Amino acid sequence: RKRTVTTTAPANAAPRPFVLGLLAAFAAIWTALALAPWYRQDWLLENMLVFAALPLLAWGYRTLPFTRGTYACLFVFLVLHAIGAHYTYSEVPYDRAFEAVTGASINALLGWERNHYDRMVHFLYGVLVTPAAIEILQARATPRGLWRWLLPVCFMMSHSVLYEMIEWLAAEVFGGDLGQAYLGTQGDVWDAQKDSLLATAGSVASVILCTPWIRRGLPFAAGTRGAN
C-alpha cells in the first residue's frame, strides 16, 4: 500500500488579501524611505535582510502560512528596520520626533547619552519575530513540555548571534566609515553582547505573552495526513 502525505492550509492561516495588504503597505513605506536615504551604501547593506526575507515569506505563504497576528508582527518589525536603514540605526532621530510631539527629550528624561534606536529594534526583534518561530516549530518540529517555551527562545538567540557575526564580518570586509555605520556600536565595546541580550529578553517576553496559545499547542497545524 502506498502512503501519501497531503498538506492543507491551516484554518487560522492569514487570508491572501490580508497578506497582500500588508505587503502593499510595506512596499509603499519601503519605497518612500528608499528615495533619499542618508547613506546609500549603508542602506544597501541593511536591506540585504529585506531582500532575503520577502522571497522567503512569499515562498513560506505557499508552504507554511502564518497567522494574521504573526504576519502583522513581521510587518511592524520590517517597517522599523526600514526606518533604521533610511537613517542608519545610530542616527534615527527618534528623540527629535518625541520632542516635537511632547516638548520633552526622551534621552534627557531617561538619562541616555547615545542613540538607542538600535537597542529598541533588537529587543523588538525578539518580541515580534518569536511568534513566527513558535509557529514554525509547532508545524515542523512540534516540541513537548517545557521545550515549547525554551526552543523558540533558543531559536531566536541563535539568529541574534548569527546576525552579530554577519555585522562583524561586514565591518571587517568593508571597513572605514561604511563598516562603522553598519556595525553601529557607537563606541560601545559590548554592543554585540547587549544587542543579543535584548533580543533574548524580547523573545522571553514574547513567549510569556503567547503562553495561552502555546499551552493549547497553537491552533496552527502543518496539514493533514492521509493514507491510501
PyMOL commands that set and color helices and strands:
alter all, ss='L'
color gray80, all
select helices_A, chain A and resi 16-34+40-46+48-63+68-87+89-91+94-102+106-110+117-140+147-174+176-183+191-209+211-215
alter helices_A, ss='H'
color red, helices_A
deselect
rebuild
show_as cartoon
